[in-house]
Each structure stands twice: as C-alpha cells, then as structure tokens.
Amino acid sequence: MSENSLLEEIYSVLKSKYIDYKDDEQNKNLILKDCPFCQDNNYHFYLGVTVDNLGLWNCFKCSGGHEGGAKNWYRLKKALLGDELIIHSPFQPQPKKAINEKTKFILEWNTALYSDVDTLEWLYKERNIHPDLVNTYKLGVTTITSPNTKKQVKALTIPYFFKNNLVNVKFRVLPPEPKEFIRLPHAQSILYNYDHIDLTQNYIFICEGELDAISLVQAGETNVVSITVGAKSFIPEWYDLLKRFELIYLVLDNDVVGQEGANVLAERLGKDRCLNILLPYGTKDNPIKDLNDYFKEHNINEFKGVALKATNFPLDTIYTVESVTEGIIRRLEGGKGLLEGYETPWPSLNQKMGVMARGDLIYLSAKPKSGKTSIALNICYNLSVNSKVPTLLFCLEMPPDRLVHKLIARHRMVDNVLLDDVYMTKLQFQENEVPLYFGYTTEKKYLNIDSITKLFELARKKYGIELFVFDNLQFLCRSIAHVYQEVAKTSRDFKLLAMNLNVPIIVIAQPRKLAETELMSSIDLKDSASLEADADTILIAHRKSLIKEQLSTVQLEHDSNLSPIVRVAVDRCRYAMGGFTSLYFSGSQSFLREATLIEISGV
C-alpha cells in the first residue's frame, strides 16, 4: 500500500469509528482521545502520520496493552475494527458530506425567527421552548412548498450539526397548516444534540424528536440525544456512537408506536443496559405524549422521579396468554399474518413453506454444484434490494469477490459481467443504500460456532440484520473424531441463536454421498440426525443430470450438464403443508425464477 493510500485509510477508519483525535504541535502525530487497548481517555495515544512514522503508534499509559506485538497500523486497525472486519457491504454507501455552504441560510432563518412574533409565541406557549434555546440550536423560520398540499407554507427550521459541521436540516410545517416534516434529500441522519453531550459520563437519554431533546436540555439534563429517523430505521453508525455508554435511558413517546420503537432500540443497543422511561399520559385537558408535552406541566425534579421508576426490558422468558394474544391481534389488525416473517422471491415456494418466521432455523441442502448458494443469494437479494430488509450472507467457501460477481450478474441480468455492470451496480447500491452484507473469513479462530454466534449477535445489533444465511455447516464442523457430536451441538446452537435473535436463520448443509440418480430427502443430511429434529423447515433442491442426447436440445448454464429446472422440496415444515415446486435456474446470471409448464415438461 502506498503512503498516500495508507494515510487515507487511517483517516477513513478513524472517521468511520467516530474516534476523537487532535494534531500534535509538530503535525507529526494524531493524538487519539481513547486508547483502544486500555480505554484510557485522556489523550495518551499517539499515531504517526508522517513519512518517518506513518502508522506507528504508542500509548503512554499502557504502552499498547499486554499482548505484545508490533505497534503498526495493521494491528491498530484490527483493534479498532475488531470482528467487524469480516462483515461488509458489497458496495458501501458513499460517505455523506457536510453542507457547511448552507450555513448562511441557517443564520438568515434564525434571524428571521426573532422577527416572527407568531412563530416565537408558538414555540414558547405551545412548545415551551425559551428564546435563548432558539439561538443555541439555531432554530429558524422560512417558507417552503408542502410536498402534500403543494402550497407555500411556513416552516420551523431545525439544523443538524455534527462534529461542528452542518449536515442536514429538518423543516417542520407550522400551524394552522397540517403538521409535516421534510428533510434535505441525501443528507446525513444523525443523533441530534450529540455535539453537546458529555462523553465522559456513563449514561445518556435517548428521546424521539428534536424538540423533545431541546426540552430536556432546557429543563437541566444535558446528556440527551434524539433519533432523527424512526426507531425502526436505526442507523449502524449510531451503534458505534452509543456503545461507550453503560446505561441508556429510552424516553420515547408513550403511544404504541413509540413503545414499539423503544423495544427496537433496546434490541439493537442491548437490553441489559437499556431502561425504559414510560411518561405519564396526563389528563384529558392536558394529554402527554412526549417529553415536550411533559415539560409544559412538570419540572426536572419530577422527571427524575419518573426516571427512577424506569424499567428493564423483559428478557422474554415468561409469557402470559393475554400478552401473546394481544400481539397476534395487533399483527392481524395490521394486515399481517399469524406468523411474523419474510417470504422468498418465489410465490409457489411460499405457498408450500409459509413465511420464514422469526426464530426459525431453515436447512437448505442439495447435491454439490446444484445452486444452493445462488438460491440463498436470491433470497437475500430480494429482501435487501426490493424491501430494504437487512440481510447477511456468511459464506465460508466463496470469498466476497466471487459473491459480488454473482450479485452483479443477478442484479444486471447478464451472463458476462463487464466494467459498466460493476459501475452501475455500485452506483445503484450506494444511491439506494441497499442493506445487504457479506461475511467471510479464513482465520481459524473464527471457525467455530461460539465465534459465529458472537459475530451474528454483533451484526444483529449494529446492522439490524433480519435474515442470516450461513454457508455451510460442514465447513464449520471439522472434527475428525467427534464430527457427529460437533454437528449436533452446532445445529442446536444455530436454533437457539435464531430464537434469541428473533430472526430466521438459513443454514446450508451438505448431503451424504448419493448416487447420481438417487433423489435426496431430509434423512440424507450429512453427519447428524439432529439436523432434521432441530429444523423448522428443510428445503431440498434437486437438478437432473442430463444424458448426452438431451444436451443439444436444452438450454443450459455455462459448463454444466445439469438441468436448468430446479425441483425444490419442502421436505419438513413445522407450520405449513410442504410439497414441491419447480424453479428455472439461469446459472450464468445466478438468477432463479418460477419455471413455466413448458419448461418443466421439456426436460
């Protein structure tokens, strides 16, 4: 790696992990606030950035930990990134830049607000925001076009500052017009008020809106941030910003949506360190929904009394019939099915297997080279690209560049991937921020179920993964003397992991050695009968081997004598009817679709 590339990588990693640093007086080193080895936070960690010391480092508190080893950039990068080195998006979104050139508008709108008596009065009387906070947070007022009514309307402007840079602006349409919220397109979503908090504290409050955060600051509690998108759209970068806090108070709206959001945040941040503050509902004349409402009638001492009653999030080990029934009713009333989960891209298969429900362990198997990984890739592609559902495909047999090649062929529907296809796929994935992630490693220390469990738990928290695929079980289990016991334990642990993370997990498993013409069933899964017992669903894919006379009349994938028709059997299914369906596999494009009757009868 060249010196310029190495320097760029250093700054990129520090930025991606939101690491605080400053320059030394000679501009030879960056002085990091926190040491990644001893966690000292008093700027004792020096990292070289000149030709003479580029990438070399030392902590003058711990001297680099007790592990020993070279004090070079490679070791530091591993310490900073940790296990996340083996999880990545195939096309990372383009970093969003600050919009400091628009600061002049923020100042103009802020000045305009002080001349707008009606808006100032609304802020003070209706929202209880004092004029001095208006200047602190550079609130303003301007006129915009409403996306809904297409009318010119007056809006409160709420600028987002992060690391002292302007990164976004939210516009809140003011009464008497209906309430609307508009943000600048393609700008950053941040934790509002992050620049004002004390990072040395071990606690933080998270609320639901910007005015809620300002209200709590105004009341006297400064260590507060608010989310700027819905809780269900929790952003991976927020995990990095919040992971330093030992105690997180969630004080979201007290309605159903707000409390569901609080549960989502607790799952992502860790239920062991999150406490839920449920605000009182107020009275008929003075209802309370959020913190801004609360501080119209209450003070900080009363809030602290409510905070003392904050509750842990339940670990979901004991359920009442009533609570389970209420959950089912809410799903049905919301137009959802009895089981919450996700579907594959193929309606005929969904009919046979039902949804991939939360907590399900699904085994996918087939003879070698029959398209198991492609089936899994198509499932992940469909959910992440078409529904924005975060998925992770962790493959031990195929490095990421091979997977990305298959992904591009699938996305662009091409047989041979050209440079234009790479550029266009990269652009489209970055623009749309597709939440598809790949995992891969060759390091032996990760090749065990305990490490994979920790990695999946981290991916669930940071990236919000809703569907995991692991390829494959037998590659992970390498014991020679106790292979059956190892496979049985690993299978059980995958099932427990699916239930604990509350997501479906697809595990690709190899079959025992079969004759060429022998059809496979679930009893043929290799190495352990426990796989059949642990699974909620078992999918078996079968492709015929074509005889020479057929090769000239059947359209095949490149370099294959296998039929393009994939017969998929739902061989075991806990909640659905099971059965068979047929898909058509375009191997060169890594694409599977429903097979037509003509195609099925022609093979």
Secondary structure, DSSP 8 states (H G I E B T S, - for coil): --HHHHHHHHHHHHHHTT--EEE-TTSSEEEESS-TTT---SS-EEEE-STTTTT-EEETTTSS-SS----SHHHHHHHHHGGGGGEE-SS--------GGGHHHHHHHHHHHHT-HHHHHIIIIIS---HHHHHHTT-EEEEEE-TTT--EEEEEEEEEEETTEEEEEEEEE-TTS---EEE-TT-----BTGGGS-TTSSEEEEESSHHHHHHHHHHT---EEE-SS-GGG--HHHHHHHTT-SEEEEE--SSHHHHHHHHHHHHHH-TTTEEE-----B-SSSB--SHHHHHHH--HHHHHHHHTT-EE---S-S--HHHHHHHHHHHHHTT--SS-EE--S-HHHHHHH--EETT-EEEEEESTTSSHHHHHHHHHHIIIIIH---EEEEESSS-HHHHHHHHHHHHHT-SS--HHHHHHHHHHHHHHT--EEEE----GGG-SHHHHHHHHHHHHHHH---EEEEE-HHHH---SSSHHHHHHHHHHHHHHHHHHHTS-EEEEE-B----TT----GGGBSS-THHHHH-SEEEEEE--B--HHHHTTS---TT--B-SEEEEEEEEESSS--EEEEEEEEGGGTEEEE--HHHHHT-
